[in-house]
Structure formats: structure tokens, C-alpha cells
Amino acid sequence: MRFSARSGGSAAASTADGTHGYLPTFDPDILTAFVARGAGVRGGAVAPVLHMGDVAPFVAGLPGIPFDAPDVVLRPGLLAPPSARPAVQGTGGSR
């Protein structure tokens, strides 16, 4: 799958070539897409830039698991309100 920001044509297309798995230290200007859909995700939300490490607090936030780390951030507006997120047993949350 290849994502494109081109003004014309398809935004996503399958491809037989390409690579993945580069570390962020390889080239800090490399950007990629992050697409999320489902229970707990705010529909239509857009994060202008989402760093690789910022995915962890987003995923932890879906079931309400606290995730505190000094070098990552849960981008505002990506999660649906707590009442719209699925309750998960064993997370210690009050939902």
C-alpha cells in the first residue's frame, strides 16, 4: 500500500515494490501515514504531524490506560470522548 499527498489521482494505491522499517534516525524528513478507525477514535480527526512515539499514548488511551512518558504526547482531539470509548475489563478505569 502506498499513500500519496498528490493533488490528483488516488490517495492510496497498492504497490509491488517499496520498503519499510527505517529508524527515525535514518532520515528525519521521512513522513508516513497513520490511519485509525473504530471504537474510541474521533471521526474526522486529523493530526498535522504524529511522531512514531506518539502512537503509543494514542493506543493506550483507547481503553483508558494512562501512558506518561516525557518524550511523547497524546495529540489532542484524536480520541473520542471517554463515554464513547469501549470499556475494557482490567484497565483499572472507572468506565
Secondary structure as UniProt FT lines:
FT   STRAND          2..3
FT   STRAND          12..13
FT   TURN            24..26
FT   TURN            28..29
FT   TURN            39..40
FT   TURN            43..44
FT   HELIX           52..54
FT   HELIX           55..61
FT   TURN            62..64
FT   TURN            70..71
FT   TURN            76..77
FT   HELIX           82..84
FT   TURN            89..90
//
